Amino acid sequence: MWLKYGVAPSGELAGIDEVVRGKTNLACLYCGGGLTAKKGKVKEHHFAHTEETCKPVSQRIKTKAFPSLPLYDNFTIQLKGEELEQLKVLWKEYGAQNYAIPKDLVNFRWELKGLLDSEGDRTYQFTHLGKIPVGALPLALFNRVQEPLLLSELMKLERSVEVAEAAGLSCFDERLADLQIYRAQLRRILVNSLYFLEVKADGHSFYKIGVTTRHIDQRIAEVQRDVKAHYSDVTVNLLGLWEHRGNVELYFKHRYKGFNYRIGKLTEYFQFPNVKAVLQDLYGMEAKVLSDVEVDAIDDGRKRI
């Protein structure tokens, strides 16, 4: 995990995707040192200190301890390798068939993490959380699982800052920086709208998922231009737009990765044998109503730190 945000001279936070490659006028939230944007083709895009990396950032890089949104860009629930593959097999053979899972097939860690729940003395079933690593949880239920976790993590960080300030702890500045980074990530998903497009090109039909903060017509024009680099006759239709649902994009890609269809270097396109089922999944989501805490997170991003 890398540093993804810096502070502009205006006091506002800027993300790595908002700047060009090279030395910037941004400063590190933890030490105030200058930052350089590293945007190569191998490592994940991130900020590095222009001079020597400060201790707080160095420690967080080593321990992967930068604050991050729960269930936003990683859906393995900390499962790795064989353990994750075993869970996928268990879902295919039992969960997807709605069969009870025998106790002797259950990994204790799965139960401990809340991925499986007992159904009587000898059998188990997948929980909503357990369906996320295998991409089986519908989008509406995914929101219900993720949203409380997003706000819980925010409250934990806010409380940590309050305690450090009240006790006069030397770690106050670091904890405040952690909170600011988390709030910036939260604001980003809240201000983005999720869109779903149908792209008809030379007799073929593709579908695109994405997020935007701009008017959707601008994004459609860009998509049409991108696809026209590969096809001659291109028409783009908007099938759905969901405000404040930037949290869903990456889980959608995880859930439907088996239908991903690359067009040259374009990666956010899909081909579905039954797009109606996908639309039902998308339209099954409730309209996002911002809470006071979420409104405050959005407003905070417009203020200077």
N, C-alpha and C positions, 0 to 999 in steps of 0.2 A: 504494500500500500504506500502511496506517495502523497506528497503535498499537492493539493489541487487548487488552493485559493491563496491569493495575496491581497494586500491592501493598497488601493490607489491613493495618490496624493489628496484626493477629495475626501478620503476616509471610507469609501465604499469598497466592498469586497468584489474581486474579479476572479472568475474561474479560468482554468487553463484553456478552455475552448473559446474564450473571449479574446485571446491575445495571439499574436503571431509568434513564430519561433524566434528565439534569441533573447537578448538582454531586454528587460522591461523596466518600467518606472515603478513597479510594484514593490512592496516591502513585506517581509515575513511577519505574520501575526504574532509569532512567539518571541522574536528578537529584534525586529525592525530592520534586519539586513536586506540588501537588494536581492532580487530574484531574477533568474533566467529561465525562460520557457523552453523545456526540452520536449520537442515534438518530432521524434524520429519515427522509424518504421518498425523498430524492434520492441522497445519498452513502451509501456503505457505512458501517454502524455502526462507530464507533471512539471512542477516547478522545482528548481534546484537553486541553492544559494549561489549568488555570483561569486562570493568569497567563500570562506569556510562555513560549512553547515553547522548551525547552532545545535546545542545538546538536546533541547526538547524535540526538535524535528528528527534528529538522528536516532533518538530513542524510539520515536513513534514509527519510523521507517523499519527499524529492526523488529519491533514487536507487532507491527501492523495494527497500531493502536490509534490511528487517526479516527475521529468520530465518523460514523457512516450510517446511512439510513437502513434500518432492518428490512430484510427481504426486498431490497431494491435491485441490486445488480448481482446478487449471489443467492442461489436458491437451493444450495446443497445442505443447509442446516448443519454445517460443519462436518458433514460426512465426506469421507475420502475413499478413493480407489475401490477396493473390493467391497467395502461396506456399502457404498452407494450402489454398486452394481447388484449386490444381493437384494437391496431394497427394491430396485427396479424389477428384478425377477419375481420377487414376492408380489409386487403389484400386478404384474402381467398374469401370474398364475392364480392369484387369489383375489386381490383387491378389485381388479377390473371385472372379474366374474362375480363379484359380490359374494364370494365364498368366505366362510369363517376361517381364520388363520390358526392353525394348531400352535399350541404354546411352545413346542419343541423347535419350531422354526423361527422363533422370535429372538432377536438380539436384544440383550438387556439395555444397551445404549439407546436403541430405538424407543423403547418404552420410557426410559429416563428423559429423553428429549421431547417426549410427548408426541411422537410420530405414530405410535400405535397405542390403542387403548384396549383394556381387557373387556371381553364380552362374555361374562361368566367366568368360571374357574379355569377352563382349559383352552379358550379360544380368544382371538384378538381381531381387531379391525383397524383400518387406517383412520386417523383423525384428519381434520382439515389441514393441519400443519404437515402431517405426513404425506399428504397428496401433492404438496408443493414441489418437492424434489423430483417427482416423477411427472410433473406437469399435468396432473389430473384434476386439480382444483379449478372449478369455474371462476371466471373473473369476478363475479359479484361476491363470492365467498372469499376470494383472495383479498379483496378490499376490506372485508370484515375482519380478517386475520391481521392484515398489515397495519391498518390505520391506528388501532390502539397501541401497537408496538411503536409506531412513529412518535406518538404523543408521550408515551411512557418514557422513551429515551430522551426526549426533549426535557421533560420534567426532572429526570435524573441529573442531566447536565446543569440545568438551572439551579437545582438544589445544591449541587456540588460547588457552584460559583458562590452561592449565598453563604454556605458554610465557610468557605475559604476567606471570604470578605469579612464575615463576622468575627472570625478567629484571628484575622490578620496573618494568614498563612502566606509563605513565600511563593506558593504554587498558584496564587490567585490569578496572575496574568496568564499562565498556561491554561488553567481551567476556563477562563474567559475566552481565550482563543479557540479552545475546543467547542465551546458553546456557539461562538460566532460562525465557525465552519459548519457546524451541524444545522444551524438556522438557515444558512445560505443554501445548503442542499435541500432542506425542507421547502424553502421558498421556491426553489427552482421547479420542483415537481408540482407545486400548487399553482404557479402562474402559467404553466403549460397546459394546453388543450391537446387531448388525444384525437387523432383523426384516422379514418379508415377509408382508403380510396380504391376504386376499381379502375384499372388501366387496361384499355383495349388497344392492342397494337398488332396491325397486320393479321387480323383474324385470331389472335391469341388474347386470353384474358389473364391478367395478373392482379394482385392485390397488394396494397402497401399500407403498413402501419407506421405511425410516426407522431411526433409532438411538435407543437409550434406555439409561439407567443404572438405571432403576427396574424394578419387576416388570412383566412384559409385560401382565398383566391390567389394570394401571392405564392403560397406554398404549392398550389396546384400548377401554377404556371411554371415553377421551377421543376416540378416532377415531369411535366410534359416535355420540357426542354431536355432534361436528362435522358428520358426514354427515347426521344427522337434521335439521339446519337446512335441508337441501335436499331430503330425501326422507322419506317417512313410515315405510316398512317397511325397517329396516336390520339386517342381520346381519353380524358381523365374525368371520372365522375366521383363526387363526394357521396359516400355511403353512410357516414356518421361522424359526428363531432361531439366530444365530451369535454366540457370545461373542467379545469382543475384536476385532471386525471393523468398527469404526467407520470404518476407512480406505476401505471399499468403497462407502459410500453415494453419494458424489458421482460416482464413476466409473460406477456403475450408472445414475445419472440421465443422464450423458453418453452412455453406450452405448445406452440405450433412449429417448433424448429424442424420437425419432420417434413413440413410442407414448404420450407424455405426454397426460393428459386432465385438464383443469382442472374443478374443481367449485366454482363461485363464485370465491372467493379462495384456495381450497385447491389447492396446486400439486404435491403429491407423489403424485399418483394416476396410474395408467396403465390403458390398455385394450390387451390383447394378443389377437391372433387365435389364438395358440398358446401358452398360458401354460406348457405342459409343457416347451417349449424353454427358457423363462426359468428354470423350476425346475431343470432339468438344469444350467444355467449356475451357479445359486446353489449347488446341492448338489454341484457339481464341486469346490467349494473344500474344501481340507483344513481340519480343525479347527485352530484357532489354539492353538499351544502357546507360552506366553510364555518367552522366553529370560531369563537372569539379568539382562541389561542392561535388558530391558523391565520385569521385575518391579521392578528398582531405580528405573526412571523412574516407575512407579506409586507406589511407596512414598515417593519423594522429594516427590511432590505432597501427601502427607499431613503432611509435616514443615514446620516453619517455615524460611523462607529465612534 
